[in-house]
Amino acid sequence: MSIEFSPDRWNKIKADARAWWAGELDRPLIQVTLSGRDPGRPEPPIPSYGFSAFYDDAVPAEAIIDRWDYNLSSLRFLGDAFPSIWSNFGAGVIAAFMGANLKKAIPAGTVWFHPKRAQEIENIHFQFEPDNRWFKRIQNIYRAGLDHWQGQVQMGMTDLGGNLDILSSFRPSEKLLLDLYDHPAEVKRLTGEAHECWWQYFDTFNALLHPVNPGYTAWTPLFSEIPYYILQCDFCYMISPAMFDEFVKPELQASCRRLGNAFYHLDGPGQLPHLDSLLSIPELKGVQWIPGAGQPDMAHWPEVYRKIRQAGKLIQISGTFETLDSLATQLGSAKGICLLAGCNLAQEKEVLAGLRRYGAI
C-alpha cells in the first residue's frame, strides 16, 4: 500500500479551498484525518519525532521522508483533508538561521533558541545566512520529499516565527520589554532587518518547493494556491495595544500585503486586547484563536468569534464536530470556518455522518 490520495482528489481540494478563501464556499472546510489504516509496509527503524530537529545530522533526509511516508500511509483523509507535512525545527527557527543556538530538549518535546553571547541591542544585526546548517538541513529535507512524493504530498513551510519573537531569541524578553522604552529606534531597526530576512528565507524555500508542491501550507495546514502563512507574535502578550500598534502592527501589515492569504495565530487571552487592531488590517484574511492552557475550550468564546466574523475574516479551529456545531449555532452558520480534526478508524461512521451533515462529501 501507499498514501491513499489521488490526483483527482487534489483537484477538488484546490477548487474548494479557492472558493473558501474567496468567501464563496457555502459550507465550512472540514479536514479530518483518521489514524489506524494499514500502511502495508514495515515500520521504518527511526522514531517518529514531532520535531525534525531531534534527528541527528547523521540521519539522512531520505530516511526522515521515509518515516513521514509511513506515517501518512497510516492515515485516511476525509472531507477536505489532504496529505501534508511540515519540517518542524521550532517556532522562530529563523533565529537559528541567523546565528542563535538551537537547543534540543527531547524529554520536554521542544526546542529553544538562545544567543551565542549577550549583546547590547545596538550591536545586534540580522542578515540572510544562506550557508547556515539548519537552513541547509531543511532544504535537503524538502528536496528529498519533492523527489519521493512528486507532488502527492503538500510540504508545508517550516515555522519561521514572528519578528519580535525572533528578536527576543537574541534579546531575552525581559530586556526587550525595556528596549521598547529605552531604545525604540533600535527595536524598529531590528524588526525591519528581521522582516527582510524572513522574506528572503520564505522566498528561497518556496522557490525550491514550487512548482512541484501542490500549493502552500504552513505549520497549520490550510491549503492555498497562492502564498499563505500563519503570522504570529507571542511577545505581544506582554505589551499594550499602543505598543502593539507601534512595534508589531506595521510589520504585520507589510507581511499581509506581501502574502496572498495571510492568517494570524491569536494565542491566549493576553492577545485579545490586540484583536481590534489586527482585524483592521484589510489584507489579513483570517484568525486562528487558541484560548491556551487552563482556559475554557474554543466553544466558550462566542464574542471572539463574532468579532472575527463581523470583520469579514475567516476562522480556523481545531477540535470536534461538537465544537463546529456549537460555533455554527453561535454565529448563525458555519460558512468561513475551517475545522481541523484527528480521529481514529473506529470513529469513521460518526465522522462520515458529520461530513454529510455539512455537505463536505
C-alpha positions as a LaTeX table, in Angstrom:
\begin{tabular}{lrrr}
\hline
Residue & $x$ (\AA) & $y$ (\AA) & $z$ (\AA) \\
\hline
Met1 & 0.00 & 0.00 & 0.00 \\
Ser2 & 0.94 & 3.66 & $-0.17$ \\
Ile3 & $-0.53$ & 7.02 & 0.71 \\
Glu4 & $-4.26$ & 6.93 & $-0.04$ \\
Phe5 & $-4.74$ & 10.09 & $-2.08$ \\
Ser6 & $-5.30$ & 10.51 & $-5.82$ \\
Pro7 & $-4.61$ & 13.39 & $-8.24$ \\
Asp8 & $-8.38$ & 13.79 & $-8.74$ \\
Arg9 & $-8.81$ & 14.48 & $-5.05$ \\
Trp10 & $-6.15$ & 17.17 & $-5.25$ \\
Asn11 & $-8.23$ & 18.90 & $-7.94$ \\
Lys12 & $-11.22$ & 19.04 & $-5.57$ \\
Ile13 & $-9.09$ & 20.21 & $-2.63$ \\
Lys14 & $-7.78$ & 23.08 & $-4.72$ \\
Ala15 & $-11.19$ & 24.11 & $-6.05$ \\
Asp16 & $-12.91$ & 24.07 & $-2.64$ \\
Ala17 & $-10.02$ & 25.86 & $-0.91$ \\
Arg18 & $-10.04$ & 28.52 & $-3.61$ \\
Ala19 & $-13.76$ & 29.13 & $-3.02$ \\
Trp20 & $-13.29$ & 29.16 & 0.79 \\
Trp21 & $-10.55$ & 31.80 & 0.69 \\
Ala22 & $-12.77$ & 33.92 & $-1.58$ \\
Gly23 & $-15.73$ & 33.61 & 0.79 \\
Glu24 & $-17.70$ & 31.78 & $-1.87$ \\
Leu25 & $-17.93$ & 28.31 & $-0.27$ \\
Asp26 & $-21.35$ & 27.89 & 1.36 \\
Arg27 & $-20.09$ & 25.29 & 3.83 \\
Pro28 & $-17.13$ & 25.02 & 6.18 \\
Leu29 & $-13.88$ & 23.36 & 5.23 \\
Ile30 & $-13.58$ & 20.18 & 7.31 \\
Gln31 & $-10.23$ & 18.40 & 7.32 \\
Val32 & $-10.39$ & 15.08 & 9.17 \\
Thr33 & $-7.59$ & 12.51 & 9.27 \\
Leu34 & $-8.32$ & 9.01 & 10.52 \\
Ser35 & $-5.44$ & 7.08 & 12.04 \\
Gly36 & $-5.15$ & 3.30 & 12.07 \\
Arg37 & $-5.01$ & 2.46 & 8.38 \\
Asp38 & $-2.77$ & $-0.47$ & 7.48 \\
Pro39 & 0.25 & 1.12 & 5.77 \\
Gly40 & 1.05 & $-2.17$ & 4.04 \\
Arg41 & 4.76 & $-1.92$ & 4.76 \\
Pro42 & 7.23 & $-2.39$ & 7.61 \\
Glu43 & 7.69 & 0.49 & 10.04 \\
Pro44 & 10.96 & 2.39 & 9.48 \\
Pro45 & 13.67 & 1.93 & 12.11 \\
Ile46 & 13.93 & 5.62 & 13.07 \\
Pro47 & 11.48 & 7.09 & 15.61 \\
Ser48 & 8.64 & 9.42 & 14.70 \\
Tyr49 & 9.55 & 12.79 & 16.21 \\
Gly50 & 7.30 & 15.82 & 16.40 \\
Phe51 & 10.38 & 17.99 & 15.89 \\
Ser52 & 12.52 & 17.33 & 12.83 \\
Ala53 & 15.40 & 18.98 & 14.68 \\
Phe54 & 15.53 & 15.96 & 17.00 \\
Tyr55 & 17.00 & 13.81 & 14.23 \\
Asp56 & 20.78 & 13.75 & 14.33 \\
Asp57 & 22.56 & 15.22 & 11.33 \\
Ala58 & 23.78 & 11.69 & 10.53 \\
Val59 & 20.17 & 10.63 & 9.76 \\
Pro60 & 19.73 & 11.16 & 6.00 \\
Ala61 & 16.93 & 13.41 & 4.80 \\
Glu62 & 15.64 & 10.46 & 2.76 \\
Ala63 & 15.21 & 8.41 & 5.96 \\
Ile64 & 13.13 & 11.20 & 7.53 \\
Ile65 & 10.93 & 11.33 & 4.42 \\
Asp66 & 10.52 & 7.54 & 4.54 \\
Arg67 & 9.36 & 7.82 & 8.16 \\
Trp68 & 6.84 & 10.51 & 7.22 \\
Asp69 & 5.68 & 8.44 & 4.24 \\
Tyr70 & 4.93 & 5.56 & 6.62 \\
Asn71 & 3.02 & 7.90 & 8.95 \\
Leu72 & 0.95 & 9.32 & 6.06 \\
Ser73 & 0.30 & 5.82 & 4.74 \\
Ser74 & $-1.27$ & 5.03 & 8.13 \\
Leu75 & $-3.94$ & 7.72 & 7.64 \\
Arg76 & $-7.16$ & 8.16 & 5.74 \\
Phe77 & $-8.00$ & 11.65 & 4.53 \\
Leu78 & $-11.69$ & 12.56 & 4.74 \\
Gly79 & $-13.61$ & 15.63 & 3.72 \\
Asp80 & $-11.19$ & 18.42 & 2.84 \\
Ala81 & $-8.15$ & 16.73 & 4.39 \\
Phe82 & $-5.04$ & 16.05 & 2.33 \\
Pro83 & $-1.59$ & 14.54 & 2.95 \\
Ser84 & 0.78 & 17.19 & 4.27 \\
Ile85 & 3.92 & 17.50 & 6.37 \\
Trp86 & 5.95 & 20.36 & 7.75 \\
Ser87 & 9.56 & 20.26 & 8.78 \\
Asn88 & 9.38 & 21.37 & 12.41 \\
Phe89 & 12.59 & 22.89 & 13.73 \\
Gly90 & 10.83 & 25.02 & 16.34 \\
Ala91 & 8.78 & 28.20 & 16.34 \\
Gly92 & 11.00 & 31.03 & 15.17 \\
Val93 & 13.72 & 28.89 & 13.60 \\
Ile94 & 14.93 & 31.92 & 11.66 \\
Ala95 & 16.76 & 32.82 & 14.88 \\
Ala96 & 18.86 & 29.68 & 14.38 \\
Phe97 & 19.36 & 30.57 & 10.71 \\
Met98 & 20.85 & 33.88 & 11.83 \\
Gly99 & 23.20 & 32.53 & 14.47 \\
Ala100 & 21.27 & 31.64 & 17.61 \\
Asn101 & 21.93 & 28.27 & 19.23 \\
Leu102 & 19.19 & 25.69 & 18.70 \\
Lys103 & 18.90 & 23.63 & 21.87 \\
Lys104 & 17.09 & 20.30 & 21.59 \\
Ala105 & 15.00 & 19.41 & 24.63 \\
Ile106 & 13.87 & 15.92 & 23.59 \\
Pro107 & 12.46 & 14.84 & 27.01 \\
Ala108 & 10.38 & 18.06 & 27.12 \\
Gly109 & 9.38 & 17.67 & 23.47 \\
Thr110 & 10.52 & 21.08 & 22.27 \\
Val111 & 13.46 & 23.19 & 21.13 \\
Trp112 & 14.74 & 26.53 & 22.39 \\
Phe113 & 16.79 & 29.29 & 20.80 \\
His114 & 19.48 & 31.12 & 22.74 \\
Pro115 & 22.01 & 33.77 & 21.73 \\
Lys116 & 25.60 & 32.64 & 21.49 \\
Arg117 & 26.55 & 35.62 & 23.62 \\
Ala118 & 24.79 & 38.51 & 25.32 \\
Gln119 & 24.90 & 41.75 & 23.32 \\
Glu120 & 23.54 & 45.23 & 23.70 \\
Ile121 & 20.72 & 45.88 & 21.28 \\
Glu122 & 22.69 & 48.37 & 19.18 \\
Asn123 & 25.27 & 45.64 & 18.47 \\
Ile124 & 22.74 & 43.10 & 17.17 \\
His125 & 22.35 & 42.87 & 13.39 \\
Phe126 & 20.36 & 40.46 & 11.26 \\
Gln127 & 21.32 & 39.29 & 7.81 \\
Phe128 & 20.44 & 36.45 & 5.47 \\
Glu129 & 22.79 & 33.48 & 6.00 \\
Pro130 & 22.42 & 31.08 & 3.05 \\
Asp131 & 25.07 & 28.65 & 4.32 \\
Asn132 & 23.59 & 28.16 & 7.78 \\
Arg133 & 23.47 & 24.45 & 8.74 \\
Trp134 & 19.81 & 24.49 & 9.83 \\
Phe135 & 18.67 & 26.35 & 6.73 \\
Lys136 & 20.51 & 23.84 & 4.52 \\
Arg137 & 19.16 & 20.88 & 6.51 \\
Ile138 & 15.56 & 21.95 & 5.91 \\
Gln139 & 16.28 & 22.49 & 2.21 \\
Asn140 & 17.70 & 18.97 & 1.97 \\
Ile141 & 14.57 & 17.54 & 3.62 \\
Tyr142 & 12.41 & 19.45 & 1.14 \\
Arg143 & 14.44 & 18.15 & $-1.80$ \\
Ala144 & 14.13 & 14.57 & $-0.57$ \\
Gly145 & 10.37 & 14.95 & $-0.14$ \\
Leu146 & 9.83 & 16.50 & $-3.55$ \\
Asp147 & 11.83 & 13.71 & $-5.15$ \\
His148 & 9.96 & 10.98 & $-3.26$ \\
Trp149 & 6.37 & 12.23 & $-3.48$ \\
Gln150 & 6.42 & 14.15 & $-6.76$ \\
Gly151 & 3.62 & 16.46 & $-5.60$ \\
Gln152 & 1.34 & 13.88 & $-3.96$ \\
Val153 & 2.13 & 15.34 & $-0.52$ \\
Gln154 & 1.90 & 19.03 & 0.34 \\
Met155 & 5.15 & 20.10 & 2.02 \\
Gly156 & 4.47 & 22.98 & 4.40 \\
Met157 & 6.63 & 25.92 & 5.34 \\
Thr158 & 8.73 & 25.46 & 8.45 \\
Asp159 & 7.77 & 27.66 & 11.44 \\
Leu160 & 9.76 & 30.79 & 10.61 \\
Gly161 & 8.33 & 32.69 & 13.57 \\
Gly162 & 7.16 & 36.20 & 14.33 \\
Asn163 & 9.62 & 39.04 & 14.08 \\
Leu164 & 9.59 & 40.30 & 17.67 \\
Asp165 & 9.67 & 36.67 & 18.80 \\
Ile166 & 12.80 & 36.20 & 16.69 \\
Leu167 & 14.32 & 39.32 & 18.21 \\
Ser168 & 13.52 & 38.06 & 21.72 \\
Ser169 & 15.66 & 34.97 & 21.00 \\
Phe170 & 18.67 & 37.31 & 20.81 \\
Arg171 & 17.49 & 39.89 & 23.32 \\
Pro172 & 15.63 & 37.98 & 26.07 \\
Ser173 & 12.07 & 39.15 & 26.66 \\
Glu174 & 12.66 & 41.00 & 29.91 \\
Lys175 & 15.37 & 43.11 & 28.23 \\
Leu176 & 13.37 & 43.57 & 25.04 \\
Leu177 & 10.45 & 44.92 & 27.06 \\
Leu178 & 12.74 & 47.62 & 28.47 \\
Asp179 & 14.15 & 48.27 & 25.00 \\
Leu180 & 10.69 & 49.33 & 23.84 \\
Tyr181 & 11.04 & 52.27 & 26.22 \\
Asp182 & 14.79 & 52.84 & 26.19 \\
His183 & 15.75 & 52.00 & 22.58 \\
Pro184 & 12.61 & 52.18 & 20.41 \\
Ala185 & 14.56 & 53.13 & 17.28 \\
Glu186 & 16.83 & 50.09 & 17.65 \\
Val187 & 13.83 & 47.79 & 18.10 \\
Lys188 & 12.30 & 49.17 & 14.90 \\
Arg189 & 15.61 & 48.81 & 13.06 \\
Leu190 & 15.91 & 45.15 & 14.04 \\
Thr191 & 12.25 & 44.50 & 13.25 \\
Gly192 & 12.92 & 45.83 & 9.75 \\
Glu193 & 16.06 & 43.71 & 9.35 \\
Ala194 & 14.22 & 40.61 & 10.58 \\
His195 & 11.36 & 41.32 & 8.18 \\
Glu196 & 13.68 & 41.42 & 5.17 \\
Cys197 & 15.49 & 38.25 & 6.26 \\
Trp198 & 12.16 & 36.49 & 6.94 \\
Trp199 & 11.08 & 37.14 & 3.37 \\
Gln200 & 14.39 & 36.02 & 1.91 \\
Tyr201 & 14.10 & 32.69 & 3.72 \\
Phe202 & 10.39 & 32.35 & 2.82 \\
Asp203 & 11.01 & 33.08 & $-0.85$ \\
Thr204 & 14.07 & 30.79 & $-1.03$ \\
Phe205 & 12.14 & 27.87 & 0.43 \\
Asn206 & 9.20 & 28.47 & $-1.91$ \\
Ala207 & 11.46 & 28.71 & $-4.97$ \\
Leu208 & 12.66 & 25.22 & $-4.06$ \\
Leu209 & 9.20 & 23.79 & $-3.31$ \\
His210 & 7.38 & 25.06 & $-6.39$ \\
Pro211 & 6.07 & 24.17 & $-8.91$ \\
Val212 & 6.19 & 20.53 & $-7.68$ \\
Asn213 & 4.39 & 21.32 & $-4.41$ \\
Pro214 & 0.59 & 21.36 & $-4.90$ \\
Gly215 & 0.33 & 24.76 & $-3.19$ \\
Tyr216 & 1.16 & 26.49 & 0.07 \\
Thr217 & 0.70 & 25.47 & 3.71 \\
Ala218 & 2.41 & 26.36 & 6.96 \\
Trp219 & 2.50 & 24.72 & 10.38 \\
Thr220 & $-1.29$ & 24.96 & 10.22 \\
Pro221 & $-2.22$ & 23.10 & 7.02 \\
Leu222 & $-4.71$ & 25.49 & 5.47 \\
Phe223 & $-4.30$ & 24.85 & 1.76 \\
Ser224 & $-3.78$ & 27.83 & $-0.54$ \\
Glu225 & $-2.89$ & 28.06 & $-4.20$ \\
Ile226 & $-1.17$ & 31.41 & $-3.59$ \\
Pro227 & 1.40 & 32.27 & $-0.90$ \\
Tyr228 & $-0.02$ & 31.69 & 2.58 \\
Tyr229 & 1.41 & 31.84 & 6.07 \\
Ile230 & 0.03 & 31.98 & 9.61 \\
Leu231 & 1.68 & 35.00 & 11.20 \\
Gln232 & 2.21 & 35.43 & 14.92 \\
Cys233 & 3.74 & 37.48 & 17.69 \\
Asp234 & 3.74 & 35.67 & 21.02 \\
Phe235 & 5.75 & 38.53 & 22.53 \\
Cys236 & 2.78 & 40.88 & 22.18 \\
Tyr237 & 1.07 & 39.02 & 25.05 \\
Met238 & 3.17 & 41.27 & 27.30 \\
Ile239 & 2.60 & 44.67 & 25.70 \\
Ser240 & $-0.18$ & 47.25 & 25.49 \\
Pro241 & $-2.35$ & 47.92 & 22.43 \\
Ala242 & $-0.47$ & 51.20 & 21.88 \\
Met243 & 2.87 & 49.39 & 21.82 \\
Phe244 & 1.40 & 46.70 & 19.58 \\
Asp245 & 0.36 & 49.36 & 17.08 \\
Glu246 & 3.79 & 50.98 & 17.21 \\
Phe247 & 6.15 & 47.99 & 17.21 \\
Val248 & 4.22 & 44.99 & 15.85 \\
Lys249 & 1.39 & 46.06 & 13.57 \\
Pro250 & 3.46 & 47.84 & 10.88 \\
Glu251 & 5.49 & 44.72 & 10.16 \\
Leu252 & 2.37 & 42.52 & 10.22 \\
Gln253 & 0.67 & 44.85 & 7.76 \\
Ala254 & 3.67 & 44.71 & 5.43 \\
Ser255 & 3.73 & 40.91 & 5.52 \\
Cys256 & $-0.03$ & 40.69 & 4.98 \\
Arg257 & 0.35 & 42.87 & 1.89 \\
Arg258 & 3.06 & 40.58 & 0.51 \\
Leu259 & 1.19 & 37.35 & 1.24 \\
Gly260 & $-1.72$ & 36.33 & $-0.93$ \\
Asn261 & $-3.51$ & 34.67 & 2.01 \\
Ala262 & $-2.45$ & 35.79 & 5.48 \\
Phe263 & $-3.74$ & 34.36 & 8.77 \\
Tyr264 & $-2.88$ & 35.33 & 12.34 \\
His265 & $-2.27$ & 32.98 & 15.28 \\
Leu266 & $-4.06$ & 34.67 & 18.22 \\
Asp267 & $-2.64$ & 32.76 & 21.18 \\
Gly268 & $-4.24$ & 33.24 & 24.60 \\
Pro269 & $-6.34$ & 35.88 & 26.39 \\
Gly270 & $-3.33$ & 38.20 & 26.68 \\
Gln271 & $-3.54$ & 38.81 & 22.93 \\
Leu272 & $-7.26$ & 39.67 & 22.88 \\
Pro273 & $-6.60$ & 43.40 & 23.53 \\
His274 & $-4.92$ & 43.47 & 20.09 \\
Leu275 & $-7.76$ & 41.80 & 18.19 \\
Asp276 & $-9.48$ & 45.00 & 17.06 \\
Ser277 & $-6.21$ & 46.33 & 15.70 \\
Leu278 & $-5.50$ & 43.06 & 13.88 \\
Leu279 & $-8.96$ & 42.96 & 12.35 \\
Ser280 & $-8.44$ & 46.45 & 10.92 \\
Ile281 & $-5.72$ & 45.12 & 8.57 \\
Pro282 & $-7.53$ & 44.78 & 5.23 \\
Glu283 & $-5.17$ & 42.17 & 3.81 \\
Leu284 & $-5.46$ & 39.85 & 6.84 \\
Lys285 & $-7.74$ & 37.04 & 5.67 \\
Gly286 & $-8.43$ & 35.22 & 8.93 \\
Val287 & $-7.67$ & 34.41 & 12.55 \\
Gln288 & $-6.82$ & 31.22 & 14.42 \\
Trp289 & $-7.89$ & 31.72 & 18.06 \\
Ile290 & $-6.19$ & 29.46 & 20.62 \\
Pro291 & $-7.51$ & 30.04 & 24.18 \\
Gly292 & $-4.43$ & 28.43 & 25.74 \\
Ala293 & $-3.76$ & 26.08 & 28.62 \\
Gly294 & $-6.12$ & 26.38 & 31.57 \\
Gln295 & $-8.72$ & 28.33 & 29.59 \\
Pro296 & $-12.22$ & 27.22 & 28.51 \\
Asp297 & $-12.20$ & 25.49 & 25.14 \\
Met298 & $-12.92$ & 27.18 & 21.82 \\
Ala299 & $-16.70$ & 26.86 & 22.06 \\
His300 & $-16.73$ & 29.13 & 25.14 \\
Trp301 & $-15.53$ & 32.27 & 23.34 \\
Pro302 & $-18.50$ & 33.32 & 21.18 \\
Glu303 & $-17.72$ & 37.03 & 21.50 \\
Val304 & $-14.27$ & 36.48 & 19.98 \\
Tyr305 & $-15.62$ & 34.56 & 17.00 \\
Arg306 & $-18.47$ & 37.05 & 16.46 \\
Lys307 & $-15.96$ & 39.88 & 16.31 \\
Ile308 & $-13.83$ & 37.99 & 13.78 \\
Arg309 & $-16.89$ & 37.11 & 11.67 \\
Gln310 & $-18.27$ & 40.66 & 11.79 \\
Ala311 & $-14.94$ & 41.95 & 10.49 \\
Gly312 & $-15.37$ & 39.71 & 7.44 \\
Lys313 & $-12.46$ & 37.42 & 8.36 \\
Leu314 & $-12.17$ & 33.65 & 8.08 \\
Ile315 & $-11.84$ & 31.39 & 11.13 \\
Gln316 & $-9.73$ & 28.28 & 11.71 \\
Ile317 & $-10.42$ & 25.96 & 14.64 \\
Ser318 & $-9.22$ & 22.56 & 15.84 \\
Gly319 & $-11.45$ & 20.15 & 17.70 \\
Thr320 & $-14.51$ & 18.03 & 17.02 \\
Phe321 & $-17.82$ & 18.26 & 15.19 \\
Glu322 & $-19.31$ & 19.27 & 18.54 \\
Thr323 & $-17.04$ & 22.32 & 18.55 \\
Leu324 & $-18.05$ & 23.17 & 14.99 \\
Asp325 & $-21.75$ & 22.66 & 15.75 \\
Ser326 & $-21.56$ & 24.97 & 18.77 \\
Leu327 & $-19.75$ & 27.68 & 16.84 \\
Ala328 & $-22.13$ & 27.41 & 13.86 \\
Thr329 & $-25.08$ & 27.89 & 16.24 \\
Gln330 & $-23.48$ & 30.90 & 17.91 \\
Leu331 & $-22.61$ & 32.57 & 14.59 \\
Gly332 & $-25.69$ & 31.55 & 12.66 \\
Ser333 & $-23.76$ & 29.49 & 10.11 \\
Ala334 & $-20.52$ & 27.57 & 9.64 \\
Lys335 & $-19.54$ & 29.41 & 6.47 \\
Gly336 & $-15.99$ & 30.74 & 6.55 \\
Ile337 & $-14.81$ & 28.25 & 9.20 \\
Cys338 & $-12.13$ & 25.59 & 8.75 \\
Leu339 & $-12.12$ & 22.68 & 11.20 \\
Leu340 & $-9.00$ & 20.52 & 11.61 \\
Ala341 & $-9.68$ & 17.23 & 13.37 \\
Gly342 & $-7.86$ & 13.98 & 14.01 \\
Cys343 & $-9.74$ & 10.78 & 14.82 \\
Asn344 & $-9.25$ & 7.03 & 14.52 \\
Leu345 & $-10.84$ & 4.46 & 12.26 \\
Ala346 & $-13.27$ & 3.39 & 14.99 \\
Gln347 & $-14.90$ & 6.84 & 14.64 \\
Glu348 & $-15.29$ & 6.67 & 10.86 \\
Lys349 & $-19.08$ & 6.26 & 10.89 \\
Glu350 & $-19.51$ & 9.29 & 13.15 \\
Val351 & $-17.11$ & 11.35 & 11.04 \\
Leu352 & $-18.86$ & 10.48 & 7.77 \\
Ala353 & $-22.20$ & 11.48 & 9.30 \\
Gly354 & $-20.77$ & 14.86 & 10.29 \\
Leu355 & $-19.25$ & 15.43 & 6.87 \\
Arg356 & $-22.58$ & 14.64 & 5.20 \\
Arg357 & $-24.43$ & 16.98 & 7.54 \\
Tyr358 & $-22.21$ & 19.86 & 6.41 \\
Gly359 & $-22.14$ & 18.85 & 2.75 \\
Ala360 & $-18.42$ & 18.06 & 2.79 \\
Ile361 & $-18.83$ & 14.71 & 0.99 \\
\hline
\end{tabular}
